[in-house]
């Protein structure tokens, strides 16, 4: 009975962590957003797509 609840909470927290690290990176604190920003600056669209999908 606890496994579905634990799985749901785990996925929810993973989603929150990805969003927060992206925002922090875009403002200069490192993380996924830093790589995304660098890829956007050089117009590396395949790399931007891969970062957004992952």
Backbone as a ProteinNet text record, in pm:
[ID]
protein_1_A
[PRIMARY]
XXXXXXXXXXXXXXXXXXXXXXXXXXXXXXXXXXXXXXXXXXXXXXXXXXXXXX
[TERTIARY]
80.7	0	85	203	285.4	364.6	385.7	467.2	410.8	282.1	231	245.5	220	234	379.2	469.2	611.7	659.8	615.1	654.5	602.2	478.9	421.6	494.7	525.1	597.5	738.5	802.6	938.8	942	847	841.1	811.1	722.7	688.3	810.2	886.1	1005.3	1112.3	1126.2	1223.5	1189	1060.8	1016.8	1048.8	1022.2	1051.9	1201.9	1284	1429	1480.7	1429.5	1471.6	1432.6	1311.1	1266.8	1352.2	1377.2	1455.1	1598.5	1659.9	1798.2	1806.9	1704.2	1703.3	1693.7	1605.5	1589.6	1716.6	1774.1	1897	2010.8	2019.9	2124.7	2106.2	1982	1957.3	1993.7	1990.6	2029	2175.3	2248.8	2393.1	2444	2363.9	2409	2455.3	2467.9	2511.1	2393.9	2422	2316.9	2276.1	2158.7	2109.1	2090	2042.9	2017.5	2142.8	2255.8	2382.1	2416.8	2402.4	2427.8	2325.1	2200.5	2095.2	2123.1	2162.6	2194.1	2312.5	2415.7	2532.6	2493.6	2409.6	2365.2	2278.6	2195.3	2112.9	2198.3	2305.2	2391	2462.5	2495.7	2565.8	2470.5	2341	2236.7	2253.8	2289.2	2304	2168.4	2078.7	1940.8	1926.2	2004.3	1991.9	2026.6	2128	2166.9	2060.3	2002.2	1894.5	1776.2	1742	1631.6	1659.1	1780.6	1816.6	1808.6	1855.8	1850.7	1705.8	1619.6	1479.7	1405	1441.9	1375.9	1417.4	1546.1	1593.6	1550.9
-120	0	126.5	116.8	237.2	261.1	157.7	170.9	272	270.8	371.8	514.5	533.9	667.9	712.8	623.4	655.9	687.1	609.1	633.5	768.6	800.8	929	1047.1	1038.2	1145.9	1158.8	1046.9	1049.3	1118.4	1086.4	1149.9	1298.8	1333.5	1473.9	1552.9	1498.3	1566.6	1576.5	1471.5	1474.5	1589.1	1604.8	1711.7	1848.5	1865.3	1991.9	2020.7	1920.4	1939.4	1980	1918.8	1955	2099.3	2138.1	2275.8	2376.9	2349.9	2443.4	2454.7	2343.3	2349.6	2422.6	2410.1	2482.6	2632.5	2674.1	2817.1	2872.5	2800.2	2847.3	2859.1	2765.5	2771.8	2888.4	2920.5	3032.2	3165.9	3174.6	3299.5	3299.1	3193.4	3193.4	3112.4	3023.4	2946.3	2805.5	2775	2641.7	2549.1	2424.7	2325.8	2312.8	2257.5	2231.8	2362	2464.4	2591.5	2655.3	2634.8	2689.8	2628.7	2496.9	2429.4	2470.7	2484.5	2527.5	2667.6	2757.4	2894.7	2898.6	2818.7	2814.2	2761.8	2661.5	2605.9	2705.1	2778.9	2879.9	2992.5	3029	3138	3105.2	2977.9	2939	2876.8	2886	2835.6	2687.5	2608.7	2463.6	2398.8	2406.6	2362.9	2214.1	2124.2	1982.8	1959.7	2030.5	2016.6	2077.1	2189.1	2250.6	2154.8	2092.5	1996.5	1880.5	1828.1	1716.1	1754.9	1873.1	1919.1	1931.8	1985.5	2003.9	1871.7	1774.2	1643.5	1568.6	1574.1	1502.3	1574.5
0	0	0	53.1	60.5	-68.3	-147.8	-268.2	-368.4	-403.1	-496.2	-443.2	-315.8	-258	-259.7	-225.4	-225.5	-366.5	-464.4	-603.6	-650.9	-617.9	-658.2	-596.8	-470.6	-403	-459	-489.3	-544.6	-680.1	-766.4	-898.6	-884.1	-794	-770.7	-723.7	-628.3	-577.9	-685.8	-770	-879	-973.9	-1006.4	-1094.6	-1034.2	-906.3	-839	-841	-814.9	-814.6	-951.5	-1058	-1193.5	-1224.1	-1189.4	-1214.7	-1138.4	-1011.6	-930.8	-980.7	-1018.6	-1065.8	-1199.2	-1282.6	-1409.5	-1385.3	-1298.9	-1269	-1205.4	-1111.3	-1047.2	-1148	-1239.6	-1341	-1435.7	-1469	-1559.7	-1496.1	-1363.9	-1298.4	-1255.9	-1291.7	-1269.7	-1153.2	-1097.6	-982	-1018.2	-1145.8	-1188.1	-1209.4	-1240.2	-1260.4	-1405.2	-1425.5	-1560.7	-1637.7	-1571.5	-1638.4	-1694	-1629.7	-1679.4	-1814.2	-1825.6	-1952.6	-2057.5	-2016.8	-2108.4	-2160.4	-2073.5	-2112.5	-2208.4	-2181	-2269.3	-2406.9	-2411.6	-2539.7	-2616.2	-2545.7	-2611.5	-2668.9	-2599.7	-2645.9	-2775.9	-2798	-2921.3	-3023.1	-2996.3	-3085.3	-3118.5	-3018.7	-3034.9	-3008.3	-3105.5	-3086.2	-3055.8	-3117.7	-3078.9	-2931	-2882.7	-2742.5	-2650.7	-2690.1	-2612	-2602.3	-2714.5	-2715.3	-2621.5	-2626.2	-2539.5	-2392.4	-2357.6	-2218.7	-2172.4	-2257.8	-2219.7	-2209.4	-2292.6	-2286.4	-2161.5	-2128.5	-2010.8	-1886.5
[MASK]
++++++++++++++++++++++++++++++++++++++++++++++++++++++

